[in-house]
Structures are given as C-alpha cells and as structure tokens.
C-alpha cells in the first residue's frame, strides 16, 4: 500500500507536508494504543468486508472492481488525482457500490468508527493536508460523488471505458 502511495509524483513541499502529517498521526496513535487498535482494526475490517461483498457478487463484480482499481492506479501514478478523469472514475465507482449493497452511510461499523471519540480526536488534532491541494481535490471529488446525483443522460466517460474492457 505504501509503495503504491509513494508512486504519485509530488514535490518536496508536498512530501514534507505528508511527512509531518504522518509523524503527527503516529504520535497520536502511540499515545493512545487503544485508539490505534480501534482505528487500525476497524479500517482493516471495513476494507475486508467491502472486498468480501464484491467477491460474493461473483467473478464479474471482481473483474469490474479490478478495472476500477487499475484505472485509479494509472491516474494516481500519473499524478492526475484531482482532474476530470479521476472525477469520472470516482463517480462511476460510487454509483456502482450500491448495486453490491455497499452503502457507506448505511454501514453501521463504518459510521461507528467515524463517530468514535478516537476518530474525532485524531481528526481534530491532526495537522491536516491543506498543503497538498491535489489530494484535497481528490477528497472533494469523493465528497461530491457521494452526494445524491441528478439523473444523467449517459454514463461518465470513464465508466464507459471500464465497462468496455
């Protein structure tokens, strides 16, 4: 995971920002080992549950998910994380997840983790990543895609390209 994360091209300023951010998170979790266990095991379980949900829908769903992942990796590795291609990809992925029964706002474990005192303290005391505008832009794309969308006359271009693969 970290190797993939580090593949994205960034400048020294953004690298320093991430370094400081990750050091602060590590410090916060070291001070509260119970919080660290809650967050790490909670996130691990949520990811595993999502992968199990996809697998339960058969090889077609797994292949479809893999195409999303490969496109995400391509865009991430090129540093194109907040542009229209990533927006299309995120919108298509977020629109597909409910077909599998994976609805983040209806996931009690995810909501409990996000609503926990541990997560709140971590969020409130972390230095933030405003110094990485492109990453913040990608987070905004996820936020926008999670909002109810108006019916569209056609699928986003990335969704068409993924479906054709």
N, C-alpha and C positions, 0 to 999 in steps of 0.2 A: 504494500500500500504506500509506504513512504517513498519507495523508488519511483512509483508512478507519480506521486505528488510532486517529487523533485524534478520530473521531466519538463514541467512547464517553464518556458523561458521567462526569467524575471531579472530585474536589475538589482544592483547592490542595495539600494534603498529599500526595496520590497523584501529582499532576503533578510535584511536587518530587522524589518518590521515583524516578519514571521518568526525569526529567532527570538526576539523579545516576547512576542505573544506566547510562543510555546514554552519558553522558560517560566513565564508567569503562571501559565496553566499547570505546568509540572509542579511548581512551588505550592500552588493552592491545593492540588491533589495530595501532595506529600504531607501537608499539614493536617489533612483530614482523610485518613485512609479509608474510613467507612464511605465517605462521599466518592472517593476514587473507585472503590469496588462497585458501588451503586451505578455510577455512570458507565464504567467500562463494561460491566456485565450486562447492564440494561441495553446499551448500544449494540453489544455483540448479539444479544438475544433478538433484538428488533431486526437486525440485518439477517440473521439466520432464519427468522420467521418469514421475512419477505422472500428469501431465496427458496424456502420450502413451499411457500404459496405459489411461486412461479413454477417450480418443479411439479407441483400437484396438478397443474394445468397441462402437463404433457410436454413432449419434445418441441412442439410448435411454439409454445409460450417461451420455453427456454431459449430456442433459437432467436425468437423475436427480441427477447431481453438481451441476448448476446449482441445482436446488431445495434441496439441502443448503446450498450456498453462500448463497443468498438468505435462507434461514431463519437461518443463522448471522449474516449481516449485520444482519438485523432484530433479533435478540436482542442482538448486540453494540451496535448503535446505541441501543438502549433501556437499555443498562446491565445487562441481565439475562444476565450471563455465567456465573453460578455456581448458577443455580436449576434446578428440575426440568425446565423446557423445554429448557435447554441440555444437561442430563444426558441427556434422551431423544434429542436430536439427535446428540450425540456417540456415544452407544451405537449408534444406528442407522447412523451413518457408519462407525464402527469395525467393525461387524458386516458391512457391505456390502463393504468393501475386499478381504477375502479372495476374494470372488466374482470379483474382477477379477485375482486373482493378486498383489495388492499387500499384502504382509505385512511390516510394518516390521522385526520381529525376524528375518526371513529375508532382508532386503535387505543384501547384503554391503557395498555402498558406504555406506549409512546407518550400519551397525554400525561400519565402519572410521572414519567421521567421528566418531561418538560416542565411540569408543575411542581416538581420537588424543590424543597428548600436547598438541597445540594446544587441543583442546576441553576436556581435563581442566584445563589451566592457566587457561583462560578461566572455566570453571565455578568453580574453587576461589578465584579472585581477584576475581570479580565480587561486588558488594555484596549481591546478592540482591534479591528483591522482596517480602519479608515485609510491607512497608508497604502493599502492595496486596492485601488479603485476598481481594477478589473475583476477581482474576486468579489468585491462588494456588488459590482454589477451583476455577476452571475447569481449571487444570493437573491438579488432583486428579481432576476428572471424566474427563479423558483417561486418566489413570493407571488409574483404576478400570475404565473401559471396555475397556482393553487387557488386563485380567486375564481369564482364562477365566471365562465366564459359565455359570450353570446354564441348562438349557433353560427357556425361558419359554413360558407357555401362549399368550401373544399378543404382538404387536409393541408396542413403546413407542408412545404416542400420536403423537409427532412423526413416527415412521416411517409410521404410517397416514396422517397428514395429507400427508406428502410423496408417498406412493405414490398418493394420490387426486388429486394435482394434475395 
